């Protein structure tokens, strides 16, 4: 089954509301998609994934295609996001990582020394053929709906490599950053090259936008972020280059959680769109990032577990406050929570479209 083309929508993803909002151009209505729109909130996802390990699923082009399309069909969102994971480039490079159900990525041999940093294998772009097959299949199925490619930012990937898995404080990561500044710089340089290679493969195969997830950057002070992290995130965007030959570069979205104090810097790393979590209202976020960047966000995912009147009130508020931005892509402030009723997501997508139709 393919996604039915809608005769009133544009025929090219580059002319979609998502790409236009990202560039600050006029839109027919506020585009909406949801971080983690594919995944455990969908029964059809759970059925398809049954019996296949997460990282195996991510490397099967047909499974990736189907799982990526599921939320687009169900919710009528304005973008698909490739079903993958931020640790996948590390796995493809040969690092022993497993995604454990209910936990997240677990690294067999965490990076704890300067020698460990220097022993990390590089990512060979030739090994990304499966990813490009999935992207090409998706672009063919999606028609006018843009596909967002993504990668993990160097800092957030470094937290997994150094901690060995998910963590709250990221204390080992910060200790390594302070104690071994030269090795830290080399580690983030390598991760930047790998992220740029991973994004480049997706853009070359036809992705219409990219998102760089620096999910855990909010644990840093602005000064440390500016000095020890931002140059490496900028290197990812620089390494991505100007895009497909003869075309404008695809829009770049840059997102982290708890980044209120970092918002201007997150933009400076080279983003067209700054992703905002629920802690800072979008009108205030617009003041912080300035008039040259669009915003994405920022409904608290927990609101979707509340009653319908609360959901509607909060969606209206986010749409209203988003009008202060150069362009607004409606999203959650972080990923869909697994217990979310998918019917509520469909309702939110419809409501955003209705409230913003021009
Ligand atoms: O068993 C399962 O079903 C695995 C659950 C799962 C899924 C569905 C994981 C493990 N990753 C994913 C897919 C995924 N990961 C997507 C899919 C596309 C979509 O949005 O629909 C995306 C964008 C990611 C990116 C990702 N992975 C991030 C950045 C986004 C964010 O949430 O901040 C991070 C931090 C990860 C690591 C990760 N992978 C999986 C989990 C549970 C985690 C987080 C662990 C932690 O808390 O540190």
Boltz pocket constraint, residues with backbone or C-beta under 6 A from the ligand:
constraints:
  - pocket:
      binder: B
      contacts: [[A, 34], [A, 35], [A, 36], [A, 37], [A, 38], [A, 39], [A, 40], [A, 54], [A, 81], [A, 82], [A, 83], [A, 84], [A, 85], [A, 86], [A, 87], [A, 99], [A, 100], [A, 101], [A, 102], [A, 103], [A, 104], [A, 105], [A, 150], [A, 165], [A, 166], [A, 167], [A, 213], [A, 215], [A, 335]]
      max_distance: 6.0
